[in-house]
Amino acid sequence: MKVITIILGVLTTLLGIFCVFRPGVAALSLAWLLGIILILAGFNIVTNYFGKKIGSGWDAFFGILSIVGGIILICNYYGRFFADTIIIYFIMAFVLVSGITRAAGAWKLKKSGESWVLGMVFGVISILVAVAAMFHPLMGVALVGYMVAFTIVMQGINTLSLGMSLKK
């Protein structure tokens, strides 16, 4: 198990490094990932319903719907493109809301006399980046790609350190 975890950590880190140099590929692969997640979640729901009798008929219906949606998403180029576009805008909307709440929190800290400057700076930067990315889609793709890439690198490093800490 230790060797497999270390190998998985190294491969994940290398994938993340690849994505750092190819952020567009990383961002435009999110629909594939979403499709795979939908299929796996759907199979989990369906097997729990039919195998373990967990849930209701509606759960089984939505599990099957999830599987079908995942397959359509993976197999349909236009569906993947649409999903990638929507995902990027959702992430940018999240960054915008996060920036607004961070700036509002910093404003509250300023009124209470605590350290607030760093929170305000990061809040304003988040707002500016999100607004710019929403109006310039290629910048949004690159930003989301870098976020995905750095997340994969960090996950790879975490997995590698977990593997190193495991006993034989």
C-alpha positions in Angstrom: 0.0 0.0 0.0 2.9 2.4 0.8 4.5 2.0 -2.7 1.2 2.4 -4.5 0.4 5.6 -2.5 3.9 7.0 -3.2 3.5 6.2 -6.9 0.1 7.8 -7.0 1.5 10.9 -5.2 4.3 11.2 -7.7 2.0 10.7 -10.7 -0.6 13.3 -9.3 2.2 15.8 -8.7 3.5 15.3 -12.3 0.0 15.7 -13.6 -0.3 19.0 -11.6 3.0 20.2 -13.0 1.8 19.4 -16.5 -1.4 21.4 -15.8 0.6 24.4 -14.6 2.2 24.6 -18.0 -1.1 23.9 -19.8 -3.8 25.7 -17.8 -6.2 25.7 -20.7 -6.1 21.9 -20.9 -6.7 21.7 -17.2 -9.7 24.1 -17.3 -11.2 22.5 -20.3 -11.0 19.0 -18.8 -13.3 19.8 -15.9 -16.4 18.5 -17.9 -14.6 15.1 -18.2 -14.0 15.1 -14.5 -17.7 16.1 -13.8 -18.9 13.4 -16.2 -16.8 10.7 -14.4 -18.0 11.9 -11.0 -21.6 11.8 -12.1 -21.2 8.2 -13.4 -19.4 7.0 -10.3 -22.0 8.7 -8.0 -24.8 7.3 -10.0 -23.4 3.8 -9.8 -23.0 4.2 -6.1 -26.6 5.4 -5.6 -28.0 2.6 -7.8 -25.9 -0.2 -6.2 -26.9 1.1 -2.7 -30.6 1.0 -3.7 -30.7 -2.3 -5.5 -28.0 -4.1 -3.5 -28.4 -2.8 0.0 -32.0 -1.5 -0.2 -30.8 2.0 0.9 -32.9 4.9 -0.3 -36.1 5.1 -2.3 -37.2 4.6 -5.9 -36.5 8.3 -6.5 -32.9 7.8 -5.4 -32.6 4.9 -7.9 -34.2 7.2 -10.6 -31.8 10.0 -9.9 -28.8 7.6 -9.8 -29.7 6.3 -13.2 -30.2 9.9 -14.4 -26.8 10.8 -13.0 -25.2 7.9 -14.9 -26.9 8.9 -18.2 -26.0 12.6 -17.7 -22.4 11.6 -17.0 -22.2 9.5 -20.2 -23.8 12.2 -22.3 -21.4 14.8 -20.8 -18.4 12.6 -21.6 -19.6 11.6 -25.1 -21.0 14.9 -26.3 -18.4 17.5 -27.4 -20.8 20.4 -27.3 -22.1 19.4 -23.9 -18.5 19.3 -22.6 -17.8 22.7 -24.1 -21.0 24.1 -22.6 -20.2 22.5 -19.2 -16.6 23.8 -19.2 -17.9 27.3 -20.0 -20.5 27.2 -17.3 -18.1 25.7 -14.7 -15.6 28.5 -15.4 -18.3 31.2 -14.9 -19.5 29.5 -11.7 -16.0 29.4 -10.3 -15.5 33.1 -11.2 -18.8 33.9 -9.5 -17.6 32.0 -6.4 -14.3 34.0 -6.5 -16.4 37.3 -6.8 -18.6 36.4 -3.9 -15.6 35.3 -1.9 -13.9 38.6 -2.6 -16.9 40.6 -1.6 -17.3 38.7 1.7 -13.6 38.9 2.4 -13.6 42.7 1.8 -16.8 43.0 4.0 -15.1 41.0 6.7 -12.0 43.2 6.5 -14.2 46.3 6.8 -15.8 44.9 10.0 -12.3 44.2 11.3 -11.3 47.8 10.6 -14.2 49.1 12.7 -13.2 46.8 15.6 -9.6 48.0 15.4 -8.0 44.7 14.4 -5.7 44.0 11.5 -7.7 44.3 8.3 -5.4 45.5 5.5 -4.4 42.1 4.2 -8.0 40.8 4.1 -9.1 43.9 2.2 -6.3 43.6 -0.3 -7.1 40.0 -1.0 -10.8 40.8 -1.2 -10.3 43.6 -3.7 -7.9 41.5 -5.8 -10.4 38.6 -5.8 -13.2 41.0 -6.9 -11.0 42.6 -9.7 -9.8 39.2 -11.0 -13.3 37.7 -11.0 -14.8 40.7 -12.8 -12.0 40.8 -15.4 -12.3 37.1 -16.0 -16.0 37.3 -16.5 -15.5 39.8 -19.2 -12.5 38.2 -20.7 -13.2 34.4 -21.1 -9.7 33.4 -22.0 -8.4 34.9 -18.8 -11.1 33.0 -16.9 -10.0 29.7 -18.5 -6.4 30.4 -17.6 -7.2 31.4 -14.0 -9.4 28.3 -13.5 -6.7 26.2 -15.1 -4.1 27.5 -12.7 -6.4 26.9 -9.8 -7.0 23.3 -10.9 -3.3 22.8 -11.6 -2.1 24.1 -8.2 -4.9 22.0 -6.5 -3.6 18.9 -8.2 0.0 19.6 -7.3 -1.0 20.1 -3.7 -3.0 16.9 -3.7 -0.1 15.1 -5.2 2.3 16.4 -2.6 -0.2 15.5 0.2 -0.6 11.9 -1.2 3.2 11.6 -1.5 3.7 12.7 2.1 1.0 10.3 3.2 2.7 7.5 1.4 6.1 8.3 2.9 4.5 8.3 6.4 2.8 4.9 6.0 4.5 1.9 7.6 5.2 -1.2 5.5 
